Amino acid sequence: MSAQTELPQIDSETSGSCCGGACHTDAATPATEGAVTTVYEVKGMTCGHCEGAVAGEISEIAGVASVTAVAATGQVTVVSAAPLDEEAVRAAVDEAGYELV
């Protein structure tokens, strides 16, 4: 007996990502009551891998609940328990190899 699994194919030409968008999602994260949502502009992101690198570094900042990075717009939306120190965000973005505008 053999099993075959079919996975959906992602067209990298239409997804705008060098990795076919397989490492990110556009799904919205529900807001947490009392949370602060801040949108930052990050220069240099070009694909889903970039989005993941930036989101991964920012998510390590204490108090961060969720991070959504979108390479196409350069916007990074961060939901946190309290306002974040901009220098901490700048350092995280720099560590990922990008620039906070």
N, C-alpha and C positions, 0 to 999 in steps of 0.2 A: 504494500500500500504506500502511496506517496501523496504528499500534500503540496499544493502550490498556492502561494500567496501572491496576490497582485497588489502592487502599490501604485497609488496615483502618480502619474508622471507630471513633473512641473516643467513648463516651457520657460527656460531661462531667458529667452529673447523677449518674452512679454512680462516677465516678473521684475526686470530691472535690477537683478542681483546676480553677482558672479557665482553664487552658490545655489541659484534657483529659488532663493527665499526659504530654503528648508530649515534655516536656523533662526527664524523669527516668525512672529505672528502679529496680525493687525487687530486681534481681538482686544476689545476694551476691557480694562480692569475695573471692577466695581469700586466706587469710592467708599472709603471707610469714614464713618461719622467722626467729625472733628478733625479730619485730616487736612493737610495743606497740599494743594496741587500747584506745582511750579513748572513752567515751560522754559527750557533753556535752548539756546541755539548753539549747535556744535558744528564746526567747520571740518570737512575732510571725510565724512562718512560717505561711502559709495555703494555699500551692499549690506546684506543681512549679517555677514560676518562682522562688519564694522559696528552695526547696531548692537550685536551681542557683546562685543568687546566693551563698548561704552556703557551699556546697561549693566554688565557684570561688575565693572569697577564702581559705578555709582551705587549699585545695590549693596555694596559693602559698607557704605556710610551708615553709622548708627541712626536709627529712626526711620530709615527708608522702608516703605511698605511695598512699592512697586515702581518699576521704571519701564517706559515705553520709548524706544528710540526709532525714528523714521529717517532713513538715509535720504530719501527723495526730497524731504523738506528741510533736513538738518535739525529738526526739532526733537527734543528729548523731554518727555513729560514725566515728572517725578512726583509721586504721592508719598508724603512723609507725615510723621506724627506731629512735627513742629517745623517751622521754617529752618532750612538748612543754611549752614555757613557757606557763602559763595566760594570762599577759598578752598574749602573741602571738596566742593563739587569741581572746581577748576583743577585741583590736584588729581582727582579721580579721572577726569577726562584726559588730562595730560598723561597720566600713567597708561591709559588705553592707547595713547598715540595720536590724540586729536586735540583740537583747540576749542575752548569755550569762548564764544564770541560775546 
